[in-house]
Amino acid sequence: MGLTEPGAGSDALSLRTRARRDGDNYILNGAKTFISNAPIADIALIYATTDPALGASGLCAFIVEKDFPGYQVGRKLSKMGLRSSPTGEIILEDCRVPVE
């Protein structure tokens, strides 16, 4: 689940990741951090804001596959506990997510 962001933590109303509709796709831009299984996941549930002025009503969740254009796995992060689950970053640069 991609909610936590640099500078925003897990405060959903402070997310900087943005999503905008472009025809049959949404375009996502932003970064997520401390995401469990990010280095090995095939699919991620990414939270993004479509319109910051709408507050919580502008928040949406997107199912994003690792092969979608613009989806990148960032650094694998070191941690002290639970080493059985790798933690890392997800970077979205003009990531195209189909509407359907």
N, C-alpha and C positions, 0 to 999 in steps of 0.2 A: 504494500500500500504506500503510495507516494504522496505523503502529506507534508512532512517536515522539510523546511527550507532554511538555507543560510540566512540569518538575520530575522527570521520569523518564527523559528521553532515549529511547534505544532499548533500555533494560533491560526486557525483556518481563515479568519477575517483579515489577516495580515499577509496572506499569500501574494507573492509577486508573479507566480506563473500565470500566464494569460492564455486564453483560448479565444480565437475569433473564427466565425464561420466564413468559409470560402467555397461556395458552391456545394459540392457533395462531401466536403471535408471540413474538419476543424484544424486550424493551425495552432500548435502549442509552442510557447516559448517560455523557458524558465529552467530552474535547477532544483533538484531535490537532494537531500543529504540524510545520512543515517537510515538508509532504506534497507531493511532486512532482505537478504537474498538478491539484491540488485545485481551483483556480479554474475549470477547464474540463472536468473529468472527469464523465462520466455515471454511472459506477459506481466504488465504492471498496471495497477489501478492508480491513475494519476488525478489528483485534485487540482483544478485550475479555476480562475475567475474569468467569467465572460464579460462582466460589467461591474467594476468596483463600486459604482454608485448604488447598485442594488443590494449591497451588503451580503447577507447570507443567501438571499435569493439569486445572487449572481454566481454562486459556487456550483460547479459541476464536476462529476467524476467521469473519467474517460478510461476505457480499456485500451491500453497501448501495447502493441506487440513489439518485441525487440527488433524486428526486421523493418518496421515502418521507417521511411526516410526521415532523417532528422533526430532519431533516437540514438543516444550514445550512453554507454556505461562509463562513468567517471572513475575516480580513484576507489580502490578497495580500501576500506578504513580498518585500522587496527583497533582492537578493544580488549578490555581486561576480562570480560566474562562471555559466556555463551559462544564459544568458538565453533560450535557445530553449524552455525548459520552465518554465512559471510554477510557483511554489511558494506554498503557502498553508496556512491552517488549516481544519480541519473541526470543527464543533461538533455534538454529538449531545444533544438534549434530549428525553427520552422518545421516541426514534426507534424506530418500530415496524418490525421486520424479520420478514417471514413465515418460519415454521419451514422450509417446503419450498423 
